[in-house]
Amino acid sequence: MKTFIASLSFLLTTIIWLSCASEKPSQTQQDLAPITSVKSTTSSISPITLDDVMGKFIPAEDDDFVIIDMAYASRENMYLHKDSYTAFLKMHAAAKEDSINLTIRSATRNFYDQKRIWENKWNGNTLVEGGQNLAKTVADPKDRALIILKFSSMPGSSRHHWGTDIDINNFENSYFESGQGLKEYNWLVENAPSFGFCQPYTAKDNQRPNGYNEEKWHWSYLPVAVPLTRFVEKHLLNNMIEGFEGATTAQAIDIKTNYMLGINKTCLAE
């Protein structure tokens, strides 16, 4: 009888131990758990994926995106993340009260839009810098990519993929340096942060030595953009930037560090 009780006790102890062990996830399971963040300040927490940050989706088919009304846009069929758009409408109304009109010139561009823009410049179909046909004038792939990066992002690396970033009123810094353009820019600098917007590409200095040149027209909605930027920081690798001509230059250029993360540090905090 004592032998039977001892055996039964050992069996029960083993079953309890196995049950507890099965409830604790392995390190591998923890590593594979989805990274979640608040993509929308008005919706539930949803996972961020590589497709989100690399623009590999169709905005018109994504519930997080809405079409921009022509009352606020320079052309039809532009989309924004719904929270970015709501914030812009509030900012637009406030600007109107100060006799400032804000018009969205460019908004969401997905991977496929950016691929078309990039490859047209890569192949010389679109001329750059004083009429250069890069396919004829610049043979070295890295040099050619760096010239294109003065004007356009690599597909998969643009903040415009996210639906958080907008180009406002004009595409020339000189426009914002005098007259009405200067009034508009000064208004944005003073007021845009209170609506959640930040200028990611300020003038280069020792705090922002790399990346795109200054873009006074480019503003980013931080409550959605910051989690996406942090995801890029932790999970995106240069060799994931692929699927277009010239993609092999992404690693040599370090597109992630120098361009995707080469932003105004103020735009890294909500």
Backbone as CSV, one residue per row, in Angstrom:
resi,resn,N_x,N_y,N_z,CA_x,CA_y,CA_z,C_x,C_y,C_z
1,MET,0.836,-1.209,0.000,0.000,0.000,0.000,0.870,1.258,0.000
2,LYS,1.954,1.267,0.849,2.838,2.421,0.877,3.490,2.644,-0.482
3,THR,3.821,1.526,-1.123,4.450,1.631,-2.455,3.474,2.246,-3.440
4,PHE,2.198,1.821,-3.374,1.174,2.352,-4.289,0.967,3.854,-4.064
5,ILE,0.872,4.282,-2.762,0.664,5.698,-2.440,1.842,6.532,-2.917
6,ALA,3.062,6.018,-2.719,4.254,6.753,-3.162,4.248,6.918,-4.669
7,SER,3.845,5.863,-5.382,3.809,5.921,-6.848,2.759,6.915,-7.308
8,LEU,1.579,6.878,-6.647,0.492,7.796,-7.006,0.912,9.248,-6.757
9,SER,1.588,9.457,-5.619,2.047,10.806,-5.290,3.037,11.311,-6.322
10,PHE,3.958,10.438,-6.745,4.951,10.829,-7.767,4.284,11.155,-9.078
11,LEU,3.255,10.344,-9.430,2.542,10.555,-10.693,1.818,11.900,-10.683
12,LEU,1.126,12.221,-9.574,0.405,13.490,-9.467,1.362,14.672,-9.522
13,THR,2.489,14.557,-8.849,3.499,15.634,-8.858,4.014,15.891,-10.262
14,THR,4.231,14.801,-10.999,4.733,14.922,-12.380,3.713,15.615,-13.273
15,ILE,2.421,15.239,-13.122,1.353,15.837,-13.945,1.254,17.327,-13.658
16,ILE,1.296,17.727,-12.369,1.199,19.141,-11.997,2.382,19.915,-12.572
17,TRP,3.597,19.338,-12.479,4.802,20.014,-12.996,4.704,20.226,-14.498
18,LEU,4.248,19.201,-15.228,4.127,19.316,-16.688,3.088,20.352,-17.062
19,SER,1.983,20.413,-16.294,0.932,21.389,-16.577,1.459,22.799,-16.423
20,CYS,2.203,23.070,-15.337,2.737,24.412,-15.110,3.760,24.777,-16.167
21,ALA,4.577,23.781,-16.542,5.616,24.061,-17.542,5.011,24.422,-18.886
22,SER,3.876,23.759,-19.223,3.259,24.011,-20.532,2.645,25.391,-20.614
23,GLU,2.358,26.032,-19.459,1.743,27.346,-19.452,2.758,28.461,-19.677
24,LYS,4.046,28.177,-19.464,5.073,29.202,-19.626,5.612,29.151,-21.040
25,PRO,5.487,30.237,-21.831,5.963,30.212,-23.205,7.474,30.120,-23.257
26,SER,7.960,29.440,-24.301,9.401,29.346,-24.494,9.926,30.678,-24.978
27,GLN,11.268,30.839,-24.957,11.868,32.081,-25.430,11.531,32.299,-26.895
28,THR,11.485,31.198,-27.663,11.158,31.303,-29.084,9.750,31.838,-29.274
29,GLN,8.806,31.339,-28.488,7.425,31.815,-28.587,7.328,33.282,-28.231
30,GLN,8.064,33.704,-27.216,8.054,35.107,-26.829,8.642,35.978,-27.934
31,ASP,9.712,35.490,-28.556,10.348,36.253,-29.625,9.429,36.421,-30.825
32,LEU,8.567,35.437,-31.062,7.692,35.465,-32.224,6.367,36.157,-31.948
33,ALA,6.140,36.579,-30.711,4.891,37.273,-30.389,4.805,38.559,-31.192
34,PRO,3.612,38.919,-31.694,3.490,40.124,-32.527,3.832,41.387,-31.761
35,ILE,4.541,42.307,-32.435,4.821,43.610,-31.868,3.578,44.462,-32.059
36,THR,3.048,45.022,-30.991,1.834,45.821,-31.125,2.091,47.250,-30.710
37,SER,1.328,48.135,-31.302,1.422,49.553,-30.964,0.138,50.221,-31.381
38,VAL,-0.094,51.408,-30.874,-1.311,52.125,-31.227,-1.131,52.770,-32.593
39,LYS,-1.637,52.137,-33.645,-1.566,52.701,-34.985,-2.587,53.807,-35.131
40,SER,-3.654,53.720,-34.410,-4.704,54.726,-34.500,-5.076,55.166,-33.106
41,THR,-5.071,56.471,-32.862,-5.373,56.964,-31.521,-6.846,56.830,-31.190
42,THR,-7.658,56.447,-32.172,-9.086,56.313,-31.922,-9.552,54.866,-32.072
43,SER,-8.639,53.955,-32.381,-9.020,52.566,-32.560,-8.257,51.692,-31.582
44,SER,-8.543,50.397,-31.603,-7.872,49.482,-30.700,-6.438,49.251,-31.150
45,ILE,-5.660,48.659,-30.252,-4.270,48.363,-30.573,-4.232,47.327,-31.687
46,SER,-3.424,47.585,-32.697,-3.298,46.656,-33.816,-1.834,46.440,-34.118
47,PRO,-1.483,45.287,-34.676,-0.068,44.981,-34.899,0.521,45.794,-36.042
48,ILE,1.772,46.181,-35.890,2.520,46.800,-36.973,3.309,45.699,-37.670
49,THR,3.270,45.694,-38.985,3.982,44.692,-39.760,4.992,45.362,-40.679
50,LEU,5.872,44.566,-41.252,6.829,45.084,-42.224,6.114,45.672,-43.429
51,ASP,4.994,45.065,-43.826,4.231,45.615,-44.952,3.722,47.020,-44.636
52,ASP,3.353,47.268,-43.376,2.899,48.603,-42.978,3.997,49.633,-43.199
53,VAL,5.191,49.354,-42.671,6.256,50.355,-42.727,6.857,50.473,-44.120
54,MET,6.725,49.417,-44.943,7.307,49.441,-46.285,6.294,49.788,-47.367
55,GLY,5.065,50.075,-46.965,4.070,50.545,-47.918,3.525,49.491,-48.860
56,LYS,3.576,48.248,-48.467,3.127,47.170,-49.360,1.663,46.834,-49.091
57,PHE,0.815,47.801,-49.409,-0.630,47.654,-49.264,-1.283,48.683,-50.170
58,ILE,-2.598,48.574,-50.327,-3.357,49.516,-51.144,-4.177,50.391,-50.207
59,PRO,-3.875,51.681,-50.086,-4.599,52.535,-49.132,-6.114,52.497,-49.309
60,ALA,-6.591,52.441,-50.551,-8.036,52.437,-50.810,-8.711,51.185,-50.260
61,GLU,-7.924,50.138,-49.979,-8.472,48.879,-49.473,-8.164,48.660,-47.994
62,ASP,-7.596,49.671,-47.340,-7.194,49.565,-45.935,-8.127,50.423,-45.086
63,ASP,-8.730,49.830,-44.084,-9.698,50.546,-43.241,-9.070,51.674,-42.431
64,ASP,-7.752,51.665,-42.264,-7.089,52.734,-41.518,-6.906,53.998,-42.348
65,PHE,-7.217,53.919,-43.649,-6.972,55.047,-44.545,-8.279,55.621,-45.085
66,VAL,-8.263,56.937,-45.293,-9.434,57.628,-45.839,-8.991,58.541,-46.977
67,ILE,-9.906,58.796,-47.905,-9.606,59.680,-49.025,-9.689,61.134,-48.574
68,ILE,-8.817,61.973,-49.111,-8.783,63.385,-48.756,-9.776,64.151,-49.620
69,ASP,-10.642,64.901,-48.968,-11.621,65.706,-49.694,-10.907,66.767,-50.527
70,MET,-11.436,67.034,-51.722,-10.806,67.997,-52.620,-10.783,69.413,-52.058
71,ALA,-11.575,69.685,-51.039,-11.542,71.005,-50.401,-10.197,71.261,-49.723
72,TYR,-9.425,70.175,-49.469,-8.163,70.304,-48.750,-6.966,69.826,-49.568
73,ALA,-7.192,69.468,-50.820,-6.150,68.830,-51.619,-5.945,69.532,-52.954
74,SER,-4.776,69.329,-53.528,-4.466,69.922,-54.828,-4.850,69.009,-55.980
75,ARG,-5.188,67.753,-55.676,-5.598,66.807,-56.721,-6.436,65.695,-56.100
76,GLU,-7.061,64.919,-56.932,-7.961,63.862,-56.473,-7.205,62.597,-56.081
77,ASN,-7.933,61.736,-55.372,-7.495,60.371,-55.067,-6.221,60.297,-54.230
78,MET,-6.101,61.188,-53.263,-5.033,61.065,-52.283,-5.619,60.538,-50.973
79,TYR,-4.821,59.760,-50.252,-5.274,59.128,-49.014,-4.354,59.490,-47.854
80,LEU,-4.920,59.420,-46.636,-4.152,59.571,-45.404,-4.659,58.565,-44.372
81,HIS,-3.808,58.250,-43.409,-4.284,57.516,-42.235,-5.390,58.353,-41.599
82,LYS,-6.444,57.717,-41.149,-7.627,58.441,-40.686,-7.320,59.389,-39.528
83,ASP,-6.392,59.014,-38.632,-6.060,59.895,-37.516,-5.248,61.099,-37.987
84,SER,-4.367,60.878,-38.937,-3.604,61.990,-39.509,-4.547,62.987,-40.172
85,TYR,-5.539,62.467,-40.868,-6.484,63.329,-41.583,-7.343,64.138,-40.605
86,THR,-7.817,63.485,-39.558,-8.614,64.185,-38.542,-7.815,65.327,-37.923
87,ALA,-6.557,65.055,-37.620,-5.702,66.091,-37.033,-5.460,67.220,-38.027
88,PHE,-5.266,66.862,-39.299,-5.043,67.899,-40.306,-6.269,68.803,-40.440
89,LEU,-7.458,68.225,-40.424,-8.672,69.036,-40.546,-8.763,70.059,-39.411
90,LYS,-8.395,69.655,-38.209,-8.405,70.586,-37.080,-7.357,71.677,-37.281
91,MET,-6.188,71.286,-37.762,-5.135,72.259,-38.005,-5.523,73.210,-39.133
92,HIS,-6.151,72.692,-40.158,-6.604,73.509,-41.288,-7.590,74.572,-40.817
93,ALA,-8.537,74.161,-39.974,-9.549,75.094,-39.474,-8.908,76.197,-38.626
94,ALA,-7.945,75.830,-37.805,-7.263,76.813,-36.973,-6.453,77.784,-37.834
95,ALA,-5.801,77.257,-38.860,-5.019,78.106,-39.750,-5.918,79.093,-40.484
96,LYS,-7.104,78.617,-40.890,-8.055,79.463,-41.602,-8.427,80.686,-40.782
97,GLU,-8.565,80.488,-39.480,-8.918,81.595,-38.583,-7.820,82.662,-38.559
98,ASP,-6.592,82.255,-38.900,-5.469,83.194,-38.955,-5.136,83.596,-40.389
99,SER,-6.093,83.376,-41.296,-5.934,83.726,-42.719,-4.801,82.964,-43.396
100,ILE,-4.593,81.730,-42.955,-3.597,80.843,-43.561,-4.333,79.665,-44.182
101,ASN,-4.083,79.407,-45.454,-4.718,78.285,-46.127,-3.699,77.159,-46.322
102,LEU,-4.015,75.982,-45.833,-3.127,74.822,-45.948,-3.724,73.826,-46.931
103,THR,-2.998,73.534,-47.999,-3.451,72.595,-49.025,-2.486,71.425,-49.101
104,ILE,-3.010,70.216,-49.069,-2.178,69.013,-49.172,-1.808,68.794,-50.628
105,ARG,-0.512,68.809,-50.919,-0.024,68.599,-52.278,0.333,67.142,-52.528
106,SER,0.731,66.452,-51.481,1.067,65.031,-51.599,0.833,64.363,-50.252
107,ALA,0.384,63.117,-50.281,0.064,62.400,-49.041,0.625,60.980,-49.122
108,THR,-0.237,59.975,-48.955,0.239,58.603,-48.953,0.713,58.175,-50.340
109,ARG,1.923,57.626,-50.378,2.431,56.955,-51.580,2.882,55.568,-51.152
110,ASN,2.258,54.545,-51.688,2.660,53.203,-51.263,3.922,52.748,-52.001
111,PHE,4.361,51.549,-51.721,5.594,51.005,-52.300,5.562,51.064,-53.822
112,TYR,4.423,50.748,-54.399,4.322,50.637,-55.853,4.355,52.013,-56.520
113,ASP,3.784,53.023,-55.863,3.905,54.400,-56.354,5.366,54.846,-56.311
114,GLN,6.027,54.552,-55.191,7.415,54.982,-55.023,8.346,54.237,-55.972
115,LYS,8.058,52.983,-56.226,8.847,52.179,-57.176,8.799,52.804,-58.574
116,ARG,7.608,53.234,-58.981,7.469,53.859,-60.299,8.286,55.147,-60.374
117,ILE,8.176,55.992,-59.340,8.920,57.253,-59.315,10.426,56.981,-59.346
118,TRP,10.867,56.057,-58.499,12.299,55.745,-58.382,12.844,55.173,-59.689
119,GLU,12.184,54.181,-60.245,12.712,53.510,-61.439,12.691,54.415,-62.665
120,ASN,11.737,55.342,-62.735,11.748,56.308,-63.838,13.003,57.170,-63.788
121,LYS,13.440,57.537,-62.595,14.668,58.309,-62.467,15.900,57.419,-62.665
122,TRP,15.847,56.218,-62.148,16.959,55.270,-62.281,17.236,54.968,-63.755
123,ASN,16.205,54.794,-64.539,16.344,54.421,-65.952,16.429,55.610,-66.906
124,GLY,16.339,56.820,-66.381,16.458,57.997,-67.217,15.175,58.450,-67.865
125,ASN,14.064,57.804,-67.543,12.779,58.231,-68.104,12.342,59.574,-67.514
126,THR,12.742,59.821,-66.267,12.539,61.120,-65.635,13.911,61.747,-65.418
127,LEU,14.118,62.951,-65.920,15.406,63.618,-65.809,15.527,64.329,-64.463
128,VAL,16.740,64.439,-63.948,16.982,65.114,-62.670,18.131,66.103,-62.828
129,GLU,18.268,66.990,-61.856,19.398,67.917,-61.754,19.834,68.505,-63.100
130,GLY,19.103,69.467,-63.566,19.490,70.153,-64.792,19.353,69.310,-66.040
131,GLY,18.413,68.385,-66.021,18.153,67.592,-67.222,19.011,66.363,-67.387
132,GLN,19.605,65.876,-66.284,20.437,64.670,-66.370,19.611,63.420,-66.626
133,ASN,20.083,62.585,-67.539,19.581,61.231,-67.717,20.546,60.333,-66.947
134,LEU,20.170,59.927,-65.734,21.091,59.210,-64.858,21.554,57.880,-65.446
135,ALA,20.736,57.259,-66.271,21.119,55.991,-66.882,22.313,56.175,-67.811
136,LYS,22.487,57.386,-68.313,23.590,57.672,-69.238,24.765,58.369,-68.564
137,THR,24.477,59.173,-67.535,25.537,60.005,-66.955,26.178,59.431,-65.697
138,VAL,25.500,58.505,-65.000,26.040,57.964,-63.743,25.980,56.435,-63.783
139,ALA,27.134,55.818,-64.005,27.181,54.363,-64.142,27.204,53.647,-62.794
140,ASP,27.888,54.233,-61.807,28.018,53.569,-60.509,26.664,53.542,-59.790
141,PRO,26.178,52.363,-59.420,24.836,52.256,-58.808,24.680,53.075,-57.532
142,LYS,25.676,53.057,-56.654,25.558,53.798,-55.397,25.491,55.297,-55.663
143,ASP,26.340,55.783,-56.560,26.331,57.208,-56.893,24.992,57.615,-57.496
144,ARG,24.450,56.751,-58.345,23.157,57.061,-58.976,22.050,57.100,-57.926
145,ALA,22.084,56.138,-57.008,21.064,56.107,-55.952,21.149,57.350,-55.073
146,LEU,22.359,57.773,-54.733,22.522,58.949,-53.872,21.993,60.218,-54.536
147,ILE,22.130,60.311,-55.853,21.571,61.472,-56.553,20.046,61.435,-56.499
148,ILE,19.455,60.265,-56.734,17.996,60.161,-56.676,17.495,60.492,-55.275
149,LEU,18.262,60.088,-54.258,17.860,60.328,-52.872,17.860,61.808,-52.488
150,LYS,18.413,62.649,-53.325,18.293,64.087,-53.086,16.855,64.555,-53.289
151,PHE,16.098,63.775,-54.073,14.754,64.195,-54.468,13.663,63.192,-54.087
152,SER,14.006,61.918,-54.037,12.990,60.866,-53.852,13.505,59.771,-52.942
153,SER,12.588,59.182,-52.162,12.939,58.073,-51.274,13.031,56.763,-52.042
154,MET,13.819,55.848,-51.505,13.812,54.474,-52.023,12.467,53.833,-51.711
155,PRO,11.932,53.040,-52.620,10.718,52.290,-52.312,10.937,51.430,-51.059
156,GLY,9.965,51.445,-50.179,10.073,50.684,-48.938,10.653,51.478,-47.784
157,SER,11.170,52.692,-48.068,11.826,53.459,-47.006,11.181,54.820,-46.750
158,SER,10.124,55.152,-47.469,9.541,56.492,-47.385,8.536,56.625,-46.245
159,ARG,8.570,57.758,-45.545,7.556,58.052,-44.535,6.191,58.274,-45.184
160,HIS,6.177,58.603,-46.446,4.904,58.774,-47.146,4.157,57.443,-47.302
161,HIS,4.831,56.321,-47.065,4.133,55.028,-47.083,3.114,54.942,-45.949
162,TRP,3.327,55.695,-44.880,2.623,55.456,-43.623,1.279,56.157,-43.513
163,GLY,1.002,57.098,-44.394,-0.234,57.868,-44.259,-0.164,58.901,-43.161
164,THR,1.034,59.168,-42.673,1.249,60.119,-41.579,1.851,61.425,-42.066
165,ASP,2.415,61.418,-43.264,3.211,62.545,-43.732,2.558,63.231,-44.922
166,ILE,2.571,64.557,-44.874,1.947,65.354,-45.923,2.903,66.440,-46.398
167,ASP,2.778,66.783,-47.679,3.486,67.922,-48.250,2.468,69.043,-48.421
168,ILE,2.805,70.204,-47.886,1.840,71.312,-47.804,2.249,72.482,-48.701
169,ASN,1.329,72.911,-49.549,1.344,74.177,-50.299,2.371,74.299,-51.424
170,ASN,3.626,73.862,-51.224,4.647,74.084,-52.235,5.795,73.104,-52.021
171,PHE,6.548,72.817,-53.080,7.664,71.876,-52.982,9.030,72.557,-53.042
172,GLU,9.071,73.868,-52.841,10.339,74.597,-52.895,10.564,75.333,-51.573
173,ASN,11.741,75.132,-50.973,12.058,75.847,-49.735,11.998,77.350,-49.932
174,SER,12.396,77.806,-51.124,12.438,79.250,-51.378,11.060,79.897,-51.247
175,TYR,9.994,79.131,-51.568,8.644,79.669,-51.443,8.348,80.069,-50.000
176,PHE,8.868,79.283,-49.052,8.563,79.495,-47.640,9.518,80.482,-46.966
177,GLU,10.351,81.146,-47.748,11.347,82.040,-47.163,10.994,83.517,-47.295
178,SER,9.858,83.818,-47.939,9.439,85.221,-48.050,7.941,85.286,-48.324
179,GLY,7.378,86.473,-48.142,5.983,86.708,-48.496,5.002,85.783,-47.801
180,GLN,3.972,85.383,-48.550,2.920,84.529,-47.995,3.464,83.179,-47.550
181,GLY,4.410,82.656,-48.297,5.009,81.372,-47.928,5.689,81.413,-46.580
182,LEU,6.363,82.511,-46.285,7.017,82.659,-44.985,5.978,82.733,-43.868
183,LYS,4.867,83.430,-44.126,3.789,83.487,-43.130,3.246,82.083,-42.857
184,GLU,3.065,81.296,-43.922,2.554,79.936,-43.764,3.528,79.064,-42.962
185,TYR,4.816,79.179,-43.303,5.812,78.361,-42.609,5.920,78.757,-41.133
186,ASN,5.939,80.050,-40.869,6.016,80.505,-39.478,4.803,80.038,-38.680
187,TRP,3.629,80.044,-39.326,2.430,79.566,-38.645,2.579,78.081,-38.304
188,LEU,3.074,77.292,-39.251,3.254,75.857,-39.018,4.264,75.596,-37.898
189,VAL,5.386,76.293,-37.934,6.401,76.108,-36.894,5.818,76.393,-35.513
190,GLU,5.005,77.429,-35.420,4.451,77.834,-34.128,3.271,76.975,-33.693
191,ASN,2.458,76.522,-34.656,1.183,75.893,-34.300,1.056,74.406,-34.607
192,ALA,1.749,73.901,-35.616,1.581,72.502,-36.009,1.840,71.513,-34.872
193,PRO,2.844,71.736,-34.003,3.075,70.779,-32.918,1.868,70.583,-32.001
194,SER,1.054,71.617,-31.819,-0.110,71.471,-30.937,-1.176,70.569,-31.546
195,PHE,-1.064,70.282,-32.855,-1.987,69.361,-33.519,-1.325,68.006,-33.775
196,GLY,-0.101,67.828,-33.275,0.591,66.552,-33.398,1.549,66.461,-34.565
197,PHE,1.779,67.558,-35.300,2.623,67.519,-36.500,4.030,68.055,-36.213
198,CYS,5.005,67.481,-36.924,6.401,67.843,-36.765,7.064,67.857,-38.146
199,GLN,8.059,68.717,-38.332,8.813,68.776,-39.588,9.996,67.811,-39.482
200,PRO,9.969,66.661,-40.158,11.034,65.669,-39.978,12.353,66.035,-40.639
201,TYR,12.296,66.816,-41.733,13.515,67.144,-42.461,13.820,68.628,-42.329
202,THR,14.408,68.967,-41.194,14.861,70.329,-40.934,16.242,70.505,-41.568
203,ALA,16.795,71.712,-41.475,18.130,71.962,-42.021,19.136,71.017,-41.351
204,LYS,20.102,70.524,-42.106,21.095,69.615,-41.545,22.039,70.361,-40.607
205,ASP,22.385,69.673,-39.513,23.348,70.209,-38.556,23.984,69.036,-37.832
206,ASN,24.689,69.295,-36.728,25.347,68.188,-36.035,24.361,67.235,-35.379
207,GLN,23.111,67.672,-35.190,22.071,66.794,-34.658,21.413,65.958,-35.754
208,ARG,21.474,66.452,-36.987,20.907,65.725,-38.135,21.861,65.864,-39.327
209,PRO,22.973,65.139,-39.276,23.985,65.305,-40.321,23.685,64.546,-41.606
210,ASN,22.814,63.560,-41.532,22.556,62.683,-42.688,21.108,62.775,-43.145
211,GLY,20.833,62.114,-44.255,19.456,62.002,-44.730,19.087,63.037,-45.764
212,TYR,17.796,63.272,-45.877,17.273,64.173,-46.899,17.567,65.627,-46.536
213,ASN,17.666,66.451,-47.563,17.854,67.878,-47.331,16.588,68.468,-46.705
214,GLU,16.694,69.698,-46.257,15.564,70.357,-45.610,14.341,70.388,-46.527
215,GLU,13.170,70.115,-45.934,11.890,70.187,-46.648,10.903,70.941,-45.757
216,LYS,10.757,72.212,-46.002,9.874,73.033,-45.182,8.401,72.676,-45.379
217,TRP,8.102,71.993,-46.462,6.714,71.641,-46.798,6.270,70.309,-46.201
218,HIS,7.185,69.534,-45.650,6.920,68.146,-45.255,6.665,68.078,-43.745
219,TRP,5.440,67.617,-43.378,5.044,67.536,-41.969,4.487,66.156,-41.663
220,SER,4.802,65.660,-40.463,4.493,64.282,-40.076,3.629,64.268,-38.819
221,TYR,2.598,63.400,-38.814,1.698,63.290,-37.669,2.261,62.263,-36.680
222,LEU,2.786,62.750,-35.556,3.568,61.924,-34.652,2.822,60.806,-33.933
223,PRO,1.571,60.996,-33.470,0.931,59.901,-32.736,0.869,58.585,-33.509
224,VAL,0.866,58.661,-34.830,0.898,57.443,-35.643,2.308,57.161,-36.136
225,ALA,3.063,58.195,-36.463,4.386,58.015,-37.058,5.437,57.509,-36.078
226,VAL,5.362,57.928,-34.817,6.390,57.528,-33.851,6.427,56.009,-33.645
227,PRO,5.295,55.333,-33.412,5.354,53.875,-33.280,5.921,53.184,-34.524
228,LEU,5.605,53.718,-35.709,6.136,53.139,-36.941,7.638,53.370,-37.048
229,THR,8.099,54.549,-36.640,9.538,54.830,-36.645,10.270,53.909,-35.680
230,ARG,9.697,53.701,-34.512,10.317,52.814,-33.519,10.362,51.371,-34.018
231,PHE,9.332,50.965,-34.762,9.337,49.620,-35.338,10.474,49.488,-36.342
232,VAL,10.638,50.499,-37.197,11.747,50.505,-38.152,13.074,50.374,-37.413
233,GLU,13.232,51.153,-36.358,14.462,51.172,-35.578,14.814,49.783,-35.057
234,LYS,13.811,49.034,-34.620,14.052,47.745,-33.974,14.041,46.551,-34.923
235,HIS,13.257,46.629,-36.002,12.974,45.404,-36.747,13.329,45.425,-38.235
236,LEU,13.490,46.592,-38.823,13.773,46.642,-40.256,15.271,46.552,-40.502
237,LEU,15.658,45.773,-41.505,17.056,45.654,-41.910,17.219,46.189,-43.325
238,ASN,18.405,46.692,-43.621,18.641,47.250,-44.951,18.380,46.251,-46.069
239,ASN,18.701,44.970,-45.811,18.529,43.979,-46.881,17.064,43.619,-47.135
240,MET,16.161,44.157,-46.304,14.724,43.978,-46.550,14.206,44.982,-47.577
241,ILE,14.988,46.030,-47.840,14.619,47.025,-48.842,14.983,46.448,-50.199
242,GLU,14.005,45.921,-50.892,14.267,45.207,-52.144,13.044,45.266,-53.049
243,GLY,13.197,44.707,-54.263,12.061,44.612,-55.170,11.980,45.740,-56.181
244,PHE,13.110,46.430,-56.437,13.134,47.510,-57.429,14.567,47.659,-57.936
245,GLU,14.731,48.312,-59.055,16.058,48.495,-59.631,16.892,49.415,-58.743
246,GLY,18.128,48.973,-58.466,19.007,49.735,-57.595,18.878,49.399,-56.128
247,ALA,18.064,48.412,-55.796,17.828,48.065,-54.389,19.077,47.559,-53.688
248,THR,20.008,47.002,-54.442,21.218,46.462,-53.822,22.075,47.557,-53.187
249,THR,21.818,48.806,-53.496,22.588,49.905,-52.903,22.124,50.259,-51.491
250,ALA,20.994,49.722,-51.067,20.428,50.089,-49.761,21.396,49.801,-48.619
251,GLN,22.112,48.675,-48.692,23.030,48.319,-47.612,24.272,49.205,-47.623
252,ALA,24.820,49.463,-48.811,26.023,50.295,-48.906,25.750,51.717,-48.414
253,ILE,24.550,52.213,-48.669,24.164,53.557,-48.255,23.727,53.585,-46.793
254,ASP,23.338,52.419,-46.261,22.705,52.301,-44.936,21.451,53.170,-44.903
255,ILE,20.523,52.793,-45.766,19.301,53.583,-45.963,18.498,53.714,-44.672
256,LYS,18.552,52.694,-43.839,17.788,52.741,-42.589,18.319,53.830,-41.655
257,THR,19.620,53.784,-41.357,20.196,54.723,-40.396,20.249,56.140,-40.941
258,ASN,20.735,56.267,-42.161,21.020,57.602,-42.697,19.800,58.332,-43.248
259,TYR,18.775,57.585,-43.669,17.610,58.241,-44.269,16.330,58.004,-43.475
260,MET,15.979,56.734,-43.213,14.737,56.478,-42.491,14.780,57.027,-41.067
261,LEU,15.951,56.942,-40.442,16.091,57.443,-39.069,16.850,58.765,-39.018
262,GLY,17.207,59.289,-40.170,17.935,60.546,-40.219,16.989,61.737,-40.203
263,ILE,16.216,61.855,-39.131,15.176,62.880,-39.046,15.422,63.816,-37.869
264,ASN,14.696,64.909,-37.873,14.656,65.850,-36.747,14.331,65.078,-35.466
265,LYS,15.222,65.117,-34.477,15.041,64.307,-33.259,13.755,64.662,-32.508
266,THR,13.263,65.885,-32.693,12.006,66.268,-32.070,10.855,65.380,-32.542
267,CYS,10.993,64.840,-33.765,9.939,64.009,-34.346,9.992,62.564,-33.871
268,LEU,10.832,62.280,-32.892,10.898,60.926,-32.335,10.138,60.812,-31.023
269,ALA,9.544,61.900,-30.585,8.789,61.867,-29.331,7.425,62.494,-29.549
270,GLU,6.379,61.783,-29.103,5.006,62.306,-29.264,4.805,63.517,-28.358
